[in-house]
Amino acid sequence: MAQTGRTVTGRVTGSNGEGIPGVTVVVKGTSQGTGTDASGNFSLAVPNDNTVLVISSIGFVKQEVPVGSRTTLDVKLATETTALNEVQVVGYGVQKKSQVTGAISSVTEEQLRDVPVANVGQALQGRAAGVTISSTSTTPGQSPVIRIRGNRSISGSNDPLLVVDGIPFDGNLNDLNPDDITSLEVLKDASSTAIYGARGANGVILIATRRGKSGAPRATYSGYYGTKKAYGLYDLQNGQEYYNYRLEAYRTQNPNYDPNTASTFLTTDERANYAAGRTTDYQDLLFQNGHIQNHVIGVSGGNDQTQYSTSLGYYDETGIIPVQRYQRYSLRGTLDQQIGKRVKIGVNTLNTYNVSDDPNVNILNQILTTSPLASTTDANGNQILYPNGDTAGSNPLTLYTTDAHKDQNRRIRTFNSLYGQVNILKGLDYRLNLGLDVRSENNGTFYAANTPQNGGGQSTASRSSNLAFNLLTENILTYNRSFGKHDVNFTGLYSWQGYRFDNSSVGARNLLANYQLYNNLGAGTPNSASSSQQRWDIISYMARANYAYDNRYSATLTVRVDGSSRLAPGNKYKAFPSAAVAWNIANESFLQDQAWLSNLKFRASLGRVGSTAVNPYQTLGALGSGIGNGYYNYGPTGAVGVVPNSIPNPNLGWEYTTTTNFGLDFGFFENRVTGSVEVYQQRTSDLLLPDALPTASGYGSFVRNVGQTQNRGIELSLSTVNVRTASGFEWSTDWNFTVNREKVLDLGLSDANGNKISDIGNQRFVGQPLYVFFDYKKLGIWQTSEADEARKYGSKPGQIKVQDTDNNGVINSNDRVIVGNRQPKFEAGLTNRFRFKGFDLTFVALTRVGATVVDPTLFGPNYFTTNTGRRNQVNLNYWTATNPSNEYPQPDQSSRATEWPTYGQTLAYRNGTFIKVRSIDLGYALPATWAKRAFLSTARVYVQVQNPLLWSKDQFFRDNKAIDVDALSYSTRLDAGQPGGIAFTGGNPNNTTGGTSGGNGVNYPFTRAFIVGLNLGF
């Protein structure tokens, strides 16, 4: 008689004897099942001796195992080489990986889980060749900058297109919970991106989220908690060092000053504190430890007809200064339902609610520059706004008194997709995709009178709200058949997308009560009000044909036609074609007997894509307020007047990018060594360039389609299984390497002989990368022995010496040269994984070599450091008569009118080479028998340190660990409007470098986090 109601345990291993995690074990004919743990163990209740277990995993041959009377099972799965990585996600579907012709980088779910992050952009950093992810700030909730194969456009967007579950995703990456994502595919060449036409010029990132699978209901929990702290603080001058610097600056202007007399360069309060040895360390008072935590619970399951999944998540991160915080609440759900044999429908909904506190408040200027010798409070204990009476140094502590300020952003987003698929004939399917993306955002700010933002004047407050509505419909027809050795696939598309954005804001000053913050603007004096609306549409037609013969030769032809409402009549519709071929060399008969060769495929592609980097209504022109802000008086009657402020542009068209790509995919020794090599060239033409116009015309600029840029590069990706032993130890490595060279080829300007010339006024140079630093070249500091030579140039010992490029004895704008650019010589990423039984160790690192960055703590307009001793600053090796430094100039109070030394900005250029270890993670998966006793199917606990190491080539960065060189690499550029000056692309330069409010916190100290996490399956 068959035994009933018992539990069977077992272990599933591969051909090498190592346990395979994540294998599905299901009782045949039912939805009852489980999965194996990290060691390949499982435990499952079976009904009787006649039970058959179906054991399956991607990349292995599925087995059906009769249980009989056994209570333990040992199952060995054979590798299914034809199934391993058989399909690749491409635009609008999947394709056999052996037949893929485009350049695509994949990031797996395992790689995504290596580093707990706030958004998907951070998860990509250092993981894919050709993809640069640069942090912009340590402020919680900040999105990174993403570049795929460099920058193409000078004035347009260089951001890639994001596609989530087949639907274009617009907006903030923080609206996606990384725990809901199962894979990322980065489309890089024209063959793979042309299917997205006008939106594919900057590359495409396909994001797949978690969906239900057939099997028993399964519940999961993943969570972590950690603390973070500043990796290093700024080496600020203390009271004595500040005194010495001010003394030197004063003596430079007053050489006969006797330091034994009263220190007239200090206030009475500062002299008293200096005599008593009292000093204020604002870093110590304001920098704090933050925390980071994440919790996600999920349920999934289903059968052959219905699959479902749902999850609920919470993410919380605080900054290293008070109040700063980012919180995200997320709710996701999916449902896929088979109806009969021919119809399938499904829905996916991703919903998030985000709250950011102090996303725009930047107090770094006050922390670094306020006098350390001045008292922060008066006799009554109240915070003093200007401790030494100088408005150049405000007290950041005033922001943190009761009801002194509030800056909050709240955003709610719902991203939904619905599909219906019908099998019309064998191989012929029709699919309808509907996408609805709605986000609503509310912002509020309040600053009391006695804060740096208002300088003791009237309090100010404002509120703004916006609503974005994005609707997409796609009609997709696919035909996919095999005829003997011939594989044919066709995809046809018609789509429409409409976008609408509404915004309104209102501001007030002189609020009656601070405690009302920004919640009662009517109680103050209104001082601003605005509203706007923006709409655009895009209609697309696409056809793609794939053909493969004998799994050896493949070809892809794609053409997409896009019509954009943003462009001028006659230029709205354009076609974007591409063609690609691939040859699976390893499948040729002359290589069939080569056991060491697993894969060898050559690819080539050519295609053109476009860019919609044009704001709506630019073709129409616009009106703006006239003289006197548009207000006029006609006797007792008031009127509002307007004047044209932008010129209609009836010829505005697309930017085009044509890409040629050659690729080689390889695999050796049963795919223990796999990788790819890509060589490419991209040329972007018809650049959208704004030409400056004489202000007498009444207009500032006019946008034309002129100019051309180029990107050339090499990408290497390599994955190796370095060690794999029968005892279960494995060491594997993922490595990627990128070289990209940007170049401006044409700016639409030429000399009298027809030669192409640069646009120096706008800092654009033919033959150079898109973003360069054009300035005077610092040679050092004039020394005492060079006094006569310095005098010829109107300088003196102790001041900055720059290069006389044309050797005419005069330093002027003609002596400026290109002193650097933001383009690195190369970038690389490295991931190492070690596994032994239930233990796993992972570390992730990246490097960027050779880029020039700008250090905002040094001299120059809009920088923290001055030359007069008026403000505090970082410690510098400055020149004095007894310390003939060649690094930084002598303090000089005589330059007080400008605050900064002549050519001071030349001191800020730094070598941006760095190596960053992003994370080290040590985990342990509990044995199945232990987990079962706790009523769990799987359990893993881990500890992790994020950003344990940052090394930089520049000595200053090594000594001053507060600065994240990675953030500087893509957040600074030369300002075209100020030759030799510096501005910031990440935010208002006045906010990030010497201003009192706003900004994105780009220069807050680099942080390190220590995390403990837990993953559970039920």
Buried (B, 14 or more C-beta within 10 A) or exposed (E): EEEEEBEBBBBBBBEBEBBBBBBBBBBEEEBBBBBBBBBBBBBBEBBEBEBBBBBBBEBBBEBEBEBEEBEEBEBBBEBBBEBBBBBBBBBBBEBBBBBBBBBBBBBEEEBBBBBBBBBBBBBBBBBBBBBBBBBBBBBBBBBBBBBBBBBBBBBBBBEBBBBBBBBBBBBBBBBBBBBBBEBBBBBBBBBBBBBBBBBBBBBBBBBBBBBBBBBBBBBBBBBBBBBBBBBBBBBBBBBEBBBBBBBBBBBBBEEEBEEEEEBEBBBEBBBEBBEEEBBBBBBEBBBBEBBBBBBBBBBBBBEEEBBBBBBBBBBBBBBBBBBBBBBBBBBBBBBBBBEEEEEBBBBBBBBBBBBBBBBBBBBBBBBBBBBBBBBBEEEEEEBBBBBBEBEBBBBBBBBBBEEBBBBBBBBBBBBBBBBBBBBEEEBBBBBBBBBBBBBBBBBBBBBBBBBBBBEEEBBBBBBBBBBBBBBBEBEBBBBBEEEEEEBBBBBBBEBBBBBBBBBBBBBBBBBEEBEBBBEBBEEBEEBEEEEEEBBBBBBBBBBBBBBBEEBBBBBBBBBBBBBBBBBBEEBBBBEBBBBBBBBBBBBEEEEEEEEEBBBBBBBBBBBBBBBBBBEBBBBEBEEEEBEEEBEEEEEEEEEEEEEEBBBBBEBBBBBBBBBBBBBBBBBBEBBBBBBBBBBBBBBBBBBBBBBBEEEEEEBEBBBBBBBBBBBBBBBBBBBBBEEBEEEBBBBBBBBBBBBBBBBBBBBBBEEEEEEBBBBEEBBBBBEBBBBBBBBBBBEEBBBEEBEEEBEEBEBBBBBBBBBBBEEEEEBEEEBBEBBBBBBBEBBBBBBBBBBEBBBBBBBBBBBBBBBBBBBBBBBBBBBBBBBBBBBBBBBBEBBBEEEBBEBBBBBBBEBBEEBBBBBBBBBBBBBBBBBBBBBBBBBBBBBBEBBBEEEBBBBBBBBBBBBBBBBBBBEBBEEBBBBBBBBBBBBBBBBBEBBBBBBBBBBBBBBBBBBBBBBBBBBBBBBBBBBEBBBBBB
